[in-house]
Amino acid sequence: MLIRTGFTLAFDTFGPTPMNLLLNVRPERGGDLVTPETINFSPAVPARQSRDSFGNVVTRIVAPGGRISMSADFMIQDSGQPDEQAPNAEQHPVEELPDDVLPFLLGSRYCDTDKLSGIAWSLFGGTAPGWERVQAIVDFAHTRLRFNYQDADDTRSAFDGYNQRKGVCRDFAHLAITLCRCMNVPARYATGYLGDIGVPQDPAPMDFSAWFEVYLGGRWYTFDARHNRPRIGRIVMAYGRDATDCALTTSFGRAPLAQFDVHTDEMPEQEITLARAA
């Protein structure tokens, strides 16, 4: 299938303000792009790109002061298949994990493993290691938290979410990630586009989404504690230890959000034909 996706964001700044942006899809999906993924800035500003330590594409700009908007609109090819399921995927002994996977066992800013370790072992110590244990954690996080956009709090940690029993998609991901790490399952945070493809349309405005991946059986698998079902059309923009590493915009100065629009839609067959003809 083809998915048309993109965003328009605007910020009000009060003098020159450096900004780091993680607004591109991950390099692994570059070959799936059908049209160029170009970020347009108004007013126009110089921009340069690099890769961070997690392999995410970082765009650096300096907003000149006043309102700055940034937007993209592109098409990307997707398999149209739901998240892969592997119920027999095994959990690795810690000593056998690859070196680059080990950091995803450790506590981080929003994943306070030290506060949840005892709780995790009391809840999941009796589950079979591997896929079964991860699914049990996802089921728990899915029912433990109540989703509400009005409950968003960018200071809420996994332990806070566990106690407050509320949050948004990032809180579901943080809680599940932390419980997985407590049980010696490497888990990493993921953020990107996730449209209402293959599911009933959500009447709420479209947003970026957060989910997570775990390392089992020699590879990473996708889990989603908020929706707790395989989904179609995930487009990853960033990986990291938690939301700190995956902030889609970081401003080094005051920059209140003035506009936020995201779109992610499966293209109808007739539009696909026209797009390919062009």
One Martini backbone bead per residue (centre of mass of N, CA, C, O) as a GRO file, in nm:
protein
  278
    1MET     BB    1   0.103   0.032   0.010
    2LEU     BB    2   0.005   0.374   0.031
    3ILE     BB    3   0.129   0.658   0.220
    4ARG     BB    4   0.011   0.964   0.339
    5THR     BB    5   0.234   1.204   0.493
    6GLY     BB    6   0.262   1.449   0.770
    7PHE     BB    7   0.322   1.808   0.851
    8THR     BB    8   0.241   2.095   1.078
    9LEU     BB    9   0.454   2.331   1.235
   10ALA     BB   10   0.450   2.585   1.505
   11PHE     BB   11   0.652   2.861   1.635
   12ASP     BB   12   0.728   3.084   1.900
   13THR     BB   13   0.983   3.324   1.898
   14PHE     BB   14   1.249   3.528   2.098
   15GLY     BB   15   1.464   3.492   1.901
   16PRO     BB   16   1.727   3.323   1.853
   17THR     BB   17   1.664   2.956   1.800
   18PRO     BB   18   1.769   2.665   1.861
   19MET     BB   19   1.705   2.351   1.672
   20ASN     BB   20   1.600   2.013   1.711
   21LEU     BB   21   1.513   1.756   1.464
   22LEU     BB   22   1.286   1.450   1.439
   23LEU     BB   23   1.121   1.449   1.119
   24ASN     BB   24   1.231   1.193   1.005
   25VAL     BB   25   1.266   0.910   0.878
   26ARG     BB   26   1.413   0.638   0.896
   27PRO     BB   27   1.666   0.512   0.704
   28GLU     BB   28   1.530   0.225   0.656
   29ARG     BB   29   1.285   0.386   0.485
   30GLY     BB   30   1.405   0.529   0.233
   31GLY     BB   31   1.327   0.308   0.006
   32ASP     BB   32   1.000   0.375   0.045
   33LEU     BB   33   1.007   0.630  -0.095
   34VAL     BB   34   0.811   0.804  -0.345
   35THR     BB   35   0.862   1.080  -0.221
   36PRO     BB   36   0.998   1.343  -0.106
   37GLU     BB   37   1.144   1.426   0.222
   38THR     BB   38   1.062   1.754   0.284
   39ILE     BB   39   1.156   2.028   0.474
   40ASN     BB   40   0.966   2.318   0.530
   41PHE     BB   41   1.042   2.667   0.576
   42SER     BB   42   0.876   2.944   0.769
   43PRO     BB   43   1.108   3.084   0.725
   44ALA     BB   44   1.386   3.054   0.567
   45VAL     BB   45   1.646   2.816   0.663
   46PRO     BB   46   1.913   2.680   0.759
   47ALA     BB   47   2.006   2.326   0.710
   48ARG     BB   48   2.124   2.037   0.895
   49GLN     BB   49   2.242   1.696   0.879
   50SER     BB   50   2.236   1.405   1.100
   51ARG     BB   51   2.348   1.157   1.329
   52ASP     BB   52   2.283   0.994   1.595
   53SER     BB   53   2.347   0.738   1.829
   54PHE     BB   54   2.064   0.592   1.702
   55GLY     BB   55   2.026   0.687   1.382
   56ASN     BB   56   1.895   0.949   1.373
   57VAL     BB   57   1.756   1.223   1.211
   58VAL     BB   58   1.910   1.542   1.229
   59THR     BB   59   1.780   1.873   1.244
   60ARG     BB   60   1.942   2.194   1.212
   61ILE     BB   61   1.842   2.508   1.354
   62VAL     BB   62   1.766   2.872   1.338
   63ALA     BB   63   1.547   3.062   1.470
   64PRO     BB   64   1.496   3.413   1.412
   65GLY     BB   65   1.219   3.494   1.507
   66GLY     BB   66   0.919   3.431   1.575
   67ARG     BB   67   0.750   3.268   1.341
   68ILE     BB   68   0.776   2.910   1.279
   69SER     BB   69   0.751   2.683   1.009
   70MET     BB   70   0.689   2.325   0.950
   71SER     BB   71   0.693   2.094   0.663
   72ALA     BB   72   0.533   1.787   0.530
   73ASP     BB   73   0.479   1.584   0.216
   74PHE     BB   74   0.437   1.230   0.167
   75MET     BB   75   0.525   0.914   0.018
   76ILE     BB   76   0.483   0.567   0.131
   77GLN     BB   77   0.578   0.245   0.140
   78ASP     BB   78   0.388  -0.053   0.236
   79SER     BB   79   0.302  -0.378   0.317
   80GLY     BB   80   0.018  -0.402   0.494
   81GLN     BB   81   0.120  -0.535   0.748
   82PRO     BB   82   0.117  -0.643   1.044
   83ASP     BB   83   0.253  -0.692   1.316
   84GLU     BB   84   0.473  -0.910   1.414
   85GLN     BB   85   0.444  -1.250   1.519
   86ALA     BB   86   0.636  -1.445   1.796
   87PRO     BB   87   0.564  -1.670   2.035
   88ASN     BB   88   0.869  -1.824   2.019
   89ALA     BB   89   1.033  -1.606   2.122
   90GLU     BB   90   1.335  -1.567   2.282
   91GLN     BB   91   1.513  -1.516   2.566
   92HIS     BB   92   1.806  -1.370   2.653
   93PRO     BB   93   2.078  -1.387   2.798
   94VAL     BB   94   2.259  -1.130   2.901
   95GLU     BB   95   2.550  -1.248   2.816
   96GLU     BB   96   2.432  -1.276   2.496
   97LEU     BB   97   2.413  -0.991   2.431
   98PRO     BB   98   2.458  -0.741   2.248
   99ASP     BB   99   2.619  -0.451   2.300
  100ASP     BB  100   2.393  -0.258   2.158
  101VAL     BB  101   2.156  -0.367   2.362
  102LEU     BB  102   2.222  -0.310   2.667
  103PRO     BB  103   2.108  -0.012   2.712
  104PHE     BB  104   1.798  -0.146   2.704
  105LEU     BB  105   1.829  -0.235   3.030
  106LEU     BB  106   1.838   0.047   3.136
  107GLY     BB  107   1.793   0.312   3.295
  108SER     BB  108   1.600   0.621   3.262
  109ARG     BB  109   1.441   0.907   3.278
  110TYR     BB  110   1.140   0.743   3.233
  111CYS     BB  111   1.289   0.455   3.325
  112ASP     BB  112   1.247   0.354   3.658
  113THR     BB  113   1.368   0.060   3.757
  114ASP     BB  114   1.425   0.094   4.065
  115LYS     BB  115   1.101   0.133   4.132
  116LEU     BB  116   0.992  -0.149   3.956
  117SER     BB  117   1.132  -0.423   4.012
  118GLY     BB  118   0.964  -0.557   4.238
  119ILE     BB  119   0.694  -0.543   4.089
  120ALA     BB  120   0.773  -0.704   3.841
  121TRP     BB  121   0.848  -0.975   3.985
  122SER     BB  122   0.568  -1.012   4.121
  123LEU     BB  123   0.405  -1.020   3.843
  124PHE     BB  124   0.635  -1.187   3.626
  125GLY     BB  125   0.804  -1.428   3.753
  126GLY     BB  126   0.583  -1.664   3.652
  127THR     BB  127   0.655  -1.621   3.368
  128ALA     BB  128   0.750  -1.686   3.062
  129PRO     BB  129   1.009  -1.640   2.890
  130GLY     BB  130   0.949  -1.394   2.655
  131TRP     BB  131   0.671  -1.340   2.486
  132GLU     BB  132   0.479  -1.397   2.721
  133ARG     BB  133   0.595  -1.181   2.912
  134VAL     BB  134   0.555  -0.934   2.734
  135GLN     BB  135   0.248  -0.962   2.698
  136ALA     BB  136   0.184  -0.936   2.999
  137ILE     BB  137   0.291  -0.647   3.020
  138VAL     BB  138   0.109  -0.518   2.809
  139ASP     BB  139  -0.159  -0.591   2.941
  140PHE     BB  140  -0.106  -0.435   3.199
  141ALA     BB  141  -0.057  -0.148   3.085
  142HIS     BB  142  -0.327  -0.127   2.931
  143THR     BB  143  -0.501  -0.147   3.212
  144ARG     BB  144  -0.358   0.054   3.411
  145LEU     BB  145  -0.412   0.270   3.198
  146ARG     BB  146  -0.558   0.587   3.112
  147PHE     BB  147  -0.666   0.738   2.829
  148ASN     BB  148  -0.570   1.100   2.794
  149TYR     BB  149  -0.487   1.396   2.658
  150GLN     BB  150  -0.529   1.567   2.931
  151ASP     BB  151  -0.284   1.378   3.077
  152ALA     BB  152  -0.050   1.520   2.986
  153ASP     BB  153   0.310   1.472   3.095
  154ASP     BB  154   0.653   1.553   3.057
  155THR     BB  155   0.732   1.434   3.372
  156ARG     BB  156   0.635   1.145   3.344
  157SER     BB  157   0.695   0.846   3.468
  158ALA     BB  158   0.654   0.518   3.506
  159PHE     BB  159   0.596   0.531   3.811
  160ASP     BB  160   0.384   0.749   3.793
  161GLY     BB  161   0.192   0.597   3.606
  162TYR     BB  162   0.141   0.357   3.791
  163ASN     BB  163   0.008   0.541   4.018
  164GLN     BB  164  -0.194   0.727   3.837
  165ARG     BB  165  -0.333   0.570   3.592
  166LYS     BB  166  -0.224   0.761   3.349
  167GLY     BB  167  -0.225   0.881   2.994
  168VAL     BB  168  -0.028   0.840   2.716
  169CYS     BB  169   0.146   0.672   2.488
  170ARG     BB  170   0.422   0.721   2.632
  171ASP     BB  171   0.332   0.592   2.906
  172PHE     BB  172   0.283   0.310   2.806
  173ALA     BB  173   0.569   0.267   2.703
  174HIS     BB  174   0.730   0.324   2.963
  175LEU     BB  175   0.608   0.104   3.138
  176ALA     BB  176   0.674  -0.142   2.959
  177ILE     BB  177   0.976  -0.099   2.933
  178THR     BB  178   1.046  -0.109   3.235
  179LEU     BB  179   0.938  -0.394   3.292
  180CYS     BB  180   1.118  -0.536   3.092
  181ARG     BB  181   1.392  -0.453   3.211
  182CYS     BB  182   1.341  -0.580   3.489
  183MET     BB  183   1.322  -0.872   3.314
  184ASN     BB  184   1.565  -0.868   3.095
  185VAL     BB  185   1.428  -0.697   2.855
  186PRO     BB  186   1.493  -0.544   2.585
  187ALA     BB  187   1.396  -0.188   2.543
  188ARG     BB  188   1.252   0.042   2.299
  189TYR     BB  189   1.180   0.345   2.181
  190ALA     BB  190   0.905   0.468   1.970
  191THR     BB  191   0.849   0.699   1.693
  192GLY     BB  192   0.559   0.818   1.488
  193TYR     BB  193   0.354   0.696   1.249
  194LEU     BB  194  -0.018   0.629   1.308
  195GLY     BB  195  -0.276   0.534   1.147
  196ASP     BB  196  -0.621   0.457   1.060
  197ILE     BB  197  -0.537   0.143   0.966
  198GLY     BB  198  -0.766  -0.114   0.996
  199VAL     BB  199  -0.938   0.090   1.170
  200PRO     BB  200  -1.119   0.283   1.332
  201GLN     BB  201  -1.190   0.601   1.339
  202ASP     BB  202  -1.052   0.867   1.501
  203PRO     BB  203  -1.184   1.174   1.604
  204ALA     BB  204  -0.928   1.263   1.677
  205PRO     BB  205  -0.663   1.420   1.625
  206MET     BB  206  -0.382   1.382   1.480
  207ASP     BB  207  -0.080   1.208   1.579
  208PHE     BB  208   0.175   1.115   1.712
  209SER     BB  209   0.350   0.814   1.807
  210ALA     BB  210   0.390   0.552   2.065
  211TRP     BB  211   0.619   0.282   2.119
  212PHE     BB  212   0.773  -0.054   2.112
  213GLU     BB  213   1.073  -0.260   2.151
  214VAL     BB  214   1.198  -0.596   2.144
  215TYR     BB  215   1.455  -0.834   2.233
  216LEU     BB  216   1.411  -1.134   2.040
  217GLY     BB  217   1.554  -1.383   1.874
  218GLY     BB  218   1.769  -1.164   1.734
  219ARG     BB  219   1.538  -0.929   1.747
  220TRP     BB  220   1.301  -0.685   1.669
  221TYR     BB  221   0.983  -0.609   1.829
  222THR     BB  222   0.653  -0.502   1.818
  223PHE     BB  223   0.485  -0.292   2.063
  224ASP     BB  224   0.148  -0.188   2.210
  225ALA     BB  225   0.008  -0.070   2.501
  226ARG     BB  226  -0.231   0.095   2.409
  227HIS     BB  227  -0.367  -0.102   2.183
  228ASN     BB  228  -0.304  -0.414   2.188
  229ARG     BB  229  -0.240  -0.448   1.867
  230PRO     BB  230  -0.201  -0.509   1.559
  231ARG     BB  231  -0.058  -0.291   1.312
  232ILE     BB  232  -0.081  -0.066   1.036
  233GLY     BB  233   0.165   0.165   0.924
  234ARG     BB  234   0.432   0.205   1.049
  235ILE     BB  235   0.647   0.508   1.100
  236VAL     BB  236   0.963   0.552   1.177
  237MET     BB  237   1.164   0.820   1.333
  238ALA     BB  238   1.247   0.705   1.635
  239TYR     BB  239   1.504   0.597   1.858
  240GLY     BB  240   1.529   0.496   2.216
  241ARG     BB  241   1.512   0.488   2.556
  242ASP     BB  242   1.322   0.745   2.533
  243ALA     BB  243   1.171   1.051   2.495
  244THR     BB  244   1.436   1.208   2.511
  245ASP     BB  245   1.563   1.077   2.239
  246CYS     BB  246   1.260   1.139   2.072
  247ALA     BB  247   1.237   1.428   2.028
  248LEU     BB  248   1.107   1.607   1.763
  249THR     BB  249   1.150   1.873   1.943
  250THR     BB  250   1.425   2.106   2.026
  251SER     BB  251   1.455   2.391   2.236
  252PHE     BB  252   1.695   2.672   2.290
  253GLY     BB  253   1.429   2.808   2.401
  254ARG     BB  254   1.158   2.984   2.367
  255ALA     BB  255   0.874   2.771   2.208
  256PRO     BB  256   0.573   2.788   2.150
  257LEU     BB  257   0.304   2.627   2.037
  258ALA     BB  258   0.091   2.713   1.738
  259GLN     BB  259   0.106   2.438   1.557
  260PHE     BB  260  -0.075   2.110   1.497
  261ASP     BB  261  -0.027   1.881   1.222
  262VAL     BB  262  -0.137   1.547   1.127
  263HIS     BB  263  -0.088   1.302   0.857
  264THR     BB  264  -0.234   0.956   0.797
  265ASP     BB  265  -0.292   0.790   0.481
  266GLU     BB  266  -0.448   0.586   0.285
  267MET     BB  267  -0.442   0.534  -0.047
  268PRO     BB  268  -0.627   0.530  -0.295
  269GLU     BB  269  -0.617   0.358  -0.585
  270GLN     BB  270  -0.640   0.604  -0.780
  271GLU     BB  271  -0.402   0.764  -0.650
  272ILE     BB  272  -0.183   0.559  -0.700
  273THR     BB  273  -0.193   0.561  -1.008
  274LEU     BB  274  -0.127   0.863  -1.040
  275ALA     BB  275   0.143   0.864  -0.884
  276ARG     BB  276   0.292   0.659  -1.069
  277ALA     BB  277   0.254   0.819  -1.334
  278ALA     BB  278   0.421   1.074  -1.222
   0.00000   0.00000   0.00000
